[in-house]
Amino acid sequence: MRAVRFHEYGGIDVLRVEEVARPVPGPGQVLVEVRAAGIQPGEAHIRTGGLHERWPAAFPSGQGSDLAGVVVEVGPHVRGFAVGEEVLGFTHRRASHAQFVVVDDVNLVSRPTGLAWDVAGSLYVAGTTAYATVFAVDPGPEDTVVVSGAAGGVGSLAVQLARRRGATVIGLASEPHHAWLTEHGVLPVEYGPGVAERIRQASDGRVDAFIDTFGDGYVALAVELGVRPERINTIRDWQTAAKVGARTYGEGAAASAVVLGELARLAACGQLEVPIARTYPLEQVRDAFRELEQRHTHGKIVLRPQGVSAVIHPAI
């Protein structure tokens, strides 16, 4: 099969698509033919070595956690899944950017009717991270919550989940994404110089919680705005969070098939929109990460390992 590999830390150019042995499922595992697999900013940071102390790579390293596809083989003692079943799920083995991947049966859920492959294959990391960030700051109907990177893969889901709790949500994003935020009940605010004053104006001077999906000084901004540390959550700026006592709930805090199944149900019935920015065939993985690392994408970028040509999704 074909799979993404890198043999050393570095930039996009270290990524290769190589022929590797097709894996065989063991007890409690299934082999999935991957139809869609989302890519994440964290994978880029792991590849460059920027997260070596936290998540070191063993070479040659694969990539990918998110996946959706069809079960083609089952190992002994598998519970609840059969050959031919359509599934979505995750792996912690950095292996889903490939044509086939072995997955533990406890990390899979059935694909709900009506859930698009691209959405199913990009829901786990962004979805569970967004779920955890909202859980961490616990917004309610009386609260005003600010979300940085509000149009990104995690942010675009976090703003919707916070709105489902009844909170007033202020989303920090560039102007081209303001219409989408407004359509989803979010108050858009331009990031950049002067953002603190713009937030104060949008919030009438009171911010109760802050979800940081971007890093780059937003934890300090939340403190400046008067948010209590226990109601600040960041998935990027761990160092500042440790200094001020903010929370750092992310994917690991909600990494379960139960949470993924609930998010998939919401997405399938139209109660949670998962924006898809663009899809790429596996062979164009470098182009996919080149676009991702510009950090201006609205929603998710998805690999299609079965060779479907690239698709640009229309702006919403």
N, C-alpha and C positions, 0 to 999 in steps of 0.2 A: 504494500500500500504506500501511498504518498503521505508524508507528514512533515510538519515544520520542525526544524532543528536549529540550534545554534551551538557552536563548539567552543566559544569564548565570549566573554563579556565585550560589548561594543555597541555601535550604532545599528541602524537599520540594515546596513550591508552585511552583518554577520548572520542574518536570517537566511536559511536555505530550505528548500522543499526537496526532501530526499526520499529514496526508496528504502523502506524499512520492513521488517517482518510483521505480518499481520498478527496482532496479539490473540491469545486464546483465553477465554474466560475460565476462571477457577471457581471454587465453591462460592455460592452466593453472588456470582457476577454474571453479567450479560455482555455480549458484544453488540455494539450499536454501530450501524452504518450512519455516519454523521451527515445530516442534511444542512445544518446551519450551526455556526459556533461564533459567539460574540468575542470581540477583542476588548482588552481593558488597558487603561493607563498604567495600572500596577504591573502588567506584564512587560511594558516597555521599561519601567524602572528596574525590574528584576533583570532584564536582558542587559542593561547598561552596567549592572553591578551596583547601582545606587542603593539597593536594599539588601546587599550581601550579608550584613550583620543580622538582619531580621529574617530574611528568606533567602539563604544561599542557594545557588544553582549547582547541580552536579552535571558535568559535561560527558557526552553531549546531552543537552537539555531539550525537552519538548516544550510546548506552550499550550495554554488553554484550559479553562475550567468549565465554561458554559458549553452546553451542547443540546441538540435536539436531533432525533433521527429515528431509525427503524431497527428494532431488535432482529438480529440475523442469527444469533447463536446464544444458547443459555448454558451456564455451567451447572454443576450439581447443587441441589438444595436451594435453587432460586425460588423466591416467593413472589407471586403476583404478576409475573411477566412471562410472555410467551413469544416465540418467533413470529414476526410480522406485526407486532404491536408498535404503535407510534408513541414515542416517549420524549420527555425533556428531563434534564437533570444536570448533574455536575460531577466533576472529578477533581480530587486534590493532587493528582499525579502529573499535572502539567502535560496533558496529553490530548485535549480535544481538538486541537488544530491539526486534524488528520482525517483521512477517509474513514477510518474505523477506530473505535476506542472501547476499551474494557471499562465497565462501570459497575460499582457495587449496587445491588438491587435496592438497598435502602436509600440511595441517592437519586432515585428516579421517581417520576410520576407519569401517569398516562397523559398524552397530549389531549386537552379538551377539544371538542368539536368547535371549529371556527377559529382556533388560535393559529395564526400564520406561522410558518416554519421560522421565518426570520425573527419574529418576536419570541417564539418558544426557545430558540437557540441563543438568545441574548438576554434572557430574563434573570438567570440565577444571580450572578455577581451584582449587577446594578440593582436588581429587585430586592435581594436580601439585605444589601448594604443600605438602600433607602429605607427599608422597613426598620432596620436597626437604628438608624439615625433618628427617625421619628420617635421610635420607642424610647430612645435615650433622653430626649428633651420633653416627652410627654405633653404635647400641646392639647389644649382644650378649646371650647368655644369662646372663652374670654381672653385667649392669648393671641399675641401678635408674634409671628415667627419669621425670621429672616433666613433665606437659603442662598448661599453663594454658589456660583456655577449652576444656576437654576435651570438652564436649558441643556445641560450636559446629560450623560447617560444616567447617572445617579440622581442629579438634581431634578431632572424632569419628572422622575417618579416620586422623589421626596416631597415636592410641592403638592402633588396630587394626593399623596397619602396624608399629609398634614391637613389639606383641605377637607378630606373625608372625615377628619376628627372635628371639623367645625372651626378651626383656627383661621384667623386672618393671616395670609401668607404674603410676604414681600420677597420677590425673586430678583436676585442680582444677575443681570445678563446684558449682553450688547443689544443695541436698538433693534436689529433685524429679528430678534427673537421675542420682542415685547408683545407682538400680536398674539402669538401662540400662548404666552403666559396669561394674557388678559382673557383669552377664550376659555382658559381653564380656571378662572376665578382668582388669579394671582395678580398682585399689584407689582408691575415691573418697575425696576429701578436700574439705571445705568451704573455699571461699576466704574472704577477709576477715581482720579482726584476729585475730592468733594463728596464722595459717596456717603460719608457719615452724616453730613447735613441733609442729603437727599433722603436717607433712611429716616432721619428724625422728622422730616416734613411728611413723608408717606405714612409714618406710624403715629403721628400726633405726639411725638416725643416719648413713646413708651414701647420698648421691645422686650418681650418676656423670654424669648428663646432664640437660639441661633444655631443653624445647621451649616457647617462649613464642608463643602465637597471639593474645594479648590486649593486650599492652603494660601500661601503668599500673604500672610498678615491678617487673615480674617478672624482668628481667635483673639488677637489683640484688639481688633476693631469691636468685637462683641463685648469685651470687657469695657472698652471706652464708652460703649452705648449703655452700660449699666446692667448688662445681663449677668445674672448670678452664674458662677462657674459650673455648677451642677446642671445648668440648663444650656450649656454650650457643648456641642458635639462636633468633632472634626474627624475626618477620615484621612487627613493629609499632614497636619501640623502637630505631630505627636510631641515634639520637643516643647513647644509653647504650651500645649495642653498640660504637660506634666508640671510646668512652672506655675500655672494659674489654678490647677485643679479641675480643668475641663475634662469632659468625657471623650473617649475615643472608640465608641462602638462602631463596628463595621460589619463586613460580611460574616466574620466568625461568630458574631453574637446572634446571628439568625440563620446559621447554615444548617438548614434542615429541609427535608422533602415536604414537611407539613407546611412550612412558610411558603416554599416555592409553589406548592399546589394551590394555596389560597391566592397567591399573586396571579397564577395562571388562570384561575377561575375568574378573577376580576377582569383580567385582560381579555379573556374570551367572550365575556358578556358585555364588553364595552365600558366597564366602570373604571378601567385603568388603561390609559393610552401609553404604549411603549413606542416612542418615535424611532424610526429606522432611517438613519441618514444616508447610508449607502451599503451595498453589498459587493464583495469581491470574490472571485474564484481563489482557491487556495494558492495557486501559482503566483498570485499578485499580492501575497502577504506583505511584502515590503511597501507597496503602494498603500495598502490599508493602514499600516502603522505610520506611514508618512503623513497621511491625512489626520489620523488620530492625534499625533504629537503636535499638531498645530494648535490644539486645545480650543478650537472654536466650533466644534461639531455639535449640531443639535440632535441629541439622541445617540443611538447606537450604530456602530459599524460592525458588519457581520461578514464572516468568511463562509463561503459555500464550497465545501470540500469535494463535492461531486462534479465540479467543473462547469457550473452554470456561469455564464458571462456576467460581468459587472453590471449593476443596475444603480442608477441614481434615483432616489426617491424624491418626488416633488416636495417643495417646501409646503409646510402646513400653515 
